């Protein structure tokens, strides 16, 4: 048995050094072209001996995508038609996932056939898609496989260039992974796949309401979401007052009008005291917010984050004695809280300002 194990290990060894996911994303970006070509050849040979090595296939696919990007970027820099473009714009066009956006424009069939026939696509991206597809067949529940397949599906004949089925699989197979849902939603949104995007955005908001500002920003075409965009955003949120309150907090800085609308929805429901407190604050009912937060903290004295927020409100309202009392409680409940010192400094500064104003 030991001999068989050693033989298996020796077969797997050629692929072993670059199994880590981030190796290609980070280190390989700085590799010279010769190193990339060496690794492509080495991993190709390793996969011939171990075709079930999913990580080797994934790493090879990422290197092939890197090669496509570098070759395309070099060609764009030398192309007179793109001479006036910024380096950032050139890098965006050279990104392997950009082909999907070109393929969904006018004259889709002819344009798609032309870009699929490009030698760089044939040399790098088509083989990368094959490697990712083979890896997915052996290990279908790795989100990074579906994500990169969605990016380069446009390079594979017979595939929907938007990568719709892979984006759908990301939503379906990884419902509890907020980063996966956000990545799939963002790409689907940019490709106009709004049905898939909406399902993913719903998952994002259900899993992490703090991302509400990011979602609202993605959906809005301007600095302030218009009526239709706000209506769409509201349909994506869970219907509970807690969800409305959390979203209101998240968007308050960037989208204050939307935050007030969400706060009003919170107050219209049977909101918990904490959620009610934040909603009242957003609707400029400071006294009501203070009373609601006191009620919440009486029932949950160890809610450090809420107490910090409450102290901030009291300082803003210049209720310095009340803020001092709450700081004393915070120090007792969470003596090692790293943010207490900042609040103490704010209180001291507020007292100095009040003293100076009194002298004047």
N, C-alpha and C positions, 0 to 999 in steps of 0.2 A: 504493500500500500504506500509505503514511504517513497518508493521509486516512482510510482504513478503520480504521486503528489508533486514530486520534484519536477517531473516531466511537464505536468500541467502548469506549474509555476513558471517554468522556463518559457513555455509558449506564450504565457500572458505577459511576461516581463517587458517586451518591446513597447507596450502601450502604457505601462505603469507610471512613468514619470510625470505624465500630464493628465492625470485623472481628475484633478480638482477643477470645479466649474470655473472659478475666477482666473485660473491660469491663463486661459486664452483671452479672456476679456481684458485683463490688465497687462500681464507681462508680455504677451505676444504682440501687443500693440507697438512695443519698442524693439521687437526683434528685427534684424536686418533681413532683407529679402531672401538671402541664401539660407538663413536659419528656418524661415517659413517653408521653403521648398524642401529642405532636408526633413523637416517634421512631417510634411505631407507624404513624402516617399516612405519614411519610416513607419508611420501609422498605417499607410496603405498595405504595406507588407505584413504588419502585425494583424490587421483585420483579416487578411487572407488566411492566416493561421488560426485566428480566433474570431470568426464572424459574429459570435454572440457577445462580443465586448462592446456593450452599449456606450460606455464612456469614451472608448477609443473612437467610435464612430462619431459621437457628438463633437469631440475635440477636432477630429479631421474636418468635419463639416464647418466648424467655426474658422479653422485655418483657411479653408477654401473660400469662405466668405470674406475673410480678411484679404486674401489674394485678389479677389474680384474688386474689392474696394480700392486697394492700392493701384491696381492696373487702370481702373476707370478714372480715378483721381488724376493719375499721370496723364492720361489721354485728354481729359478735360482741360488741364492746365496748358496743354499744347494746342488746343483747338481755338482758332481765331474767333469763332462764334461765341465762345464763353470767356473771352479775354477780359471783359469788364466786370465779371462776377467776383464777389468776395470769396475768400477762402472758405468761409462758413457755408456759403451757398453751394460751392463746388462739393464740399464734403457731404452736404445733405443729398445732392443728386447722386453722388457716388455710393451712398449707403445701399447695401443689398436690398433693403426693404422698399426703396423708392420706386422700383419698377412697377409695383402694384398701383401706385397713383398715376403713373403714365399710362398704364394699361386700361384704366377705367375711363379715360378721356374720350374725345371724339375719335371716330374711325378705329374703334377698339380692336376689331379682328386683325386689320392690316398692321396696326401699330404693334399689337402683341406678337404677331408672327415675326415682325422685323426685329424686335428687341430680343425675342427668344433665340433668333438665329445669330445674334452677335457672338463672335468667337469667345469673348470673355465670359459670357453666360454659359456657353457650351463647355468651356474648359473648367469653370469653377462652380457656378451656381447650380447648374443641372446636377452635377455629381454631388454637391452638398445636399441638395434635396433628396437624392437617392440614399445618401448615408443617414440622414435624419429619419427618412421613412423606414429604413431597415431597423434602425434603433427603436423606433416607435413600435414596430411590429413585435419586437422582443420584449419591450418594456413600455407599455402604453400609458402609464400613469406618471410620467415626468413632465411637469408643465413646461419646462424650457424647451422640450422637443416640439410640442404643439405651437409654442410661441414663435420659434424660429421657422418652423414649417409654414406658419401663416405669413411670415415676412417674405419668404422666397417662393411661395406657391406660384407666383406669376411666371417663374422661370421653367416650370414643368408643363409640358404639353398635356392637355386633357384636364388640367386643374383650373378651378375658378381663380383668377388672378388676385382676387381680394383675400384669399385664404379663409373664406367664410367657414368652411367645415372645421378648420382647426381652431378658429376663434370660438365657435360654438362648443367645441369639445373642451376648451379651457373653462368656459362658464359651467358646463355640465359636470365635468369631472373634478373640479377643484372649488366647490362652492364656499368653503370656509377659509380660503386663502385670499385675503384682501388685496395683497400685492398682485397676485395673478389676475384677479377680477378687474383691478384698476388698469393693468397693462392691456388686457383684452378690450376693455371698454374704450380706452383712449384710442387704440388702433382702429377699432370698429367705427368709432365716432368720426375719425379723420377720413375713413374710406366711405362714409355715408351709409354704413350698415346700422341704421338707427335702432332697429328691432333688437339686434344682438347687444348693441351698446346700452340700451335701456335696461335689459335684463342684468347686465354686468354692473351698471351703475346702481341698480336696486340692491344688489348684493354688497357692493362697497358701502353704501349708506347704512345698510342693516348691520354690517360688521363693524363699521368705524364711522360714527356720525361726525367725528372731528374732521373728516375729509370733505365735508359739505362745501367748504369754500373752493376746494380744488374742483369738485364736480360742477359747481355753479360757474366757475371761471371757464371751464371747458365748454359748457353748453352755451355761454353767452358770446355773442358776436361783438359786443362793445363793452365798455366799462361797467355798464349797468344792464342786467338782463331785461329784455323787453317783455311785454305781456305774455307772448307765446312761450318764450324761454322760461319765464318764471312758472308758468302753468305746467310746463313739461317737468321742470325740476320738482315741483310739488307732488307730481304723480309718482316720482321715483322714491320719495321719502316714505318710510314706515308711517302709519297713520296715528301712532301713539303720541300723546302730549310730550312724553320724554324725548322721543325722536325729534319732534318739532323744536323743543327747547335746546337740545344739543346742537342741532343744525343752526339755530338762531345764534348761539354763542360762536359757532365756527365762522359764520359769514358776517358777523357784526362789523368787523373792521373794514372789509372790502366792499360789502354790499349792505349798507345800513338799512336801506328801504326794504330789502328782502328780509332782513333780520326782524324788523318790526312786524312785517306780515306774518312771519313764523311765530313771533312772540304772541301775537293776537290769537293765532290758532292754538297755541299752548294754553292760553288763559281761557279759551272757549271750552276746553276739555277738563277732565278731572285730573289736574296736574298735581304732582307731589310738591310739597313745600319748596324744595330746592329748585325744581324746574319753574315753579311759579315765581320764585324770587328773581331768577334771571330774566324771566319774561317781563315782570313788572319793571325791572330796571331798564330794560330796552324800550319800554313804552313810557319812560320818564316818570314813573310812579316810585320815587326814591323811598318815601316813607313806607309804602306797601312792601317794597322789596326788602327793606331792613327787617320788618316784622316777619315776613315769610322766611327769611334766612335765619332769624333767631329761632323760629319754630323748628326749622330743619336741624340746626345745630343742637338744640335741646334734645332732640331724638337721636342725633348722630354726632356726639361731641368729638369723635376722633376723625371726622372728615376734614383732614388737614387742608386739602385743596380748597374746599368751600370756605373754610375759616380764613384762609389767606385772601380769597376773593372778597369776603365780607370786610376784612380789615382795610383792603384797598378802597372799597366803597366808602367806608367811614372816613378815611383820610381825604377822599375826594370831596366829601360833604362837609369837611372841616369839623367833624365830631371827634375831636382829639381824645377826650377822656374815654369815650366809648371804645375808640381804637386801641388805647392803652390797655384797657381791661381785656379786650380780645387778644392782644399780643401776650399778655400774661398767661392767659389760658392756653394759647398756642405753644408757648415755651414749656408749659407744664405737660401738655399732651404729647408734643413732639420736640423734645429738647435738642435733638440732633438735626432738626430741619435746617437745611442750608440756606433757605430763603428768608428765614426770620430776621437775620441781620439787615437785609435790605429794607424790610418793613420798619425795623427800628430806626434805621437811618432816615427813612421818609417821615416818620413821626417826629424825630428830633428836628429835622429841617422845617416841618410844618409848625412846630412850637416856636422855633426861632423867628419864622416869618410872622407868626401871630404876635410875638413879643415886639418885634420891630414895628408892626402896624399900630400896636397899642401906644408905643412911645410917640409915634407921629401924631 
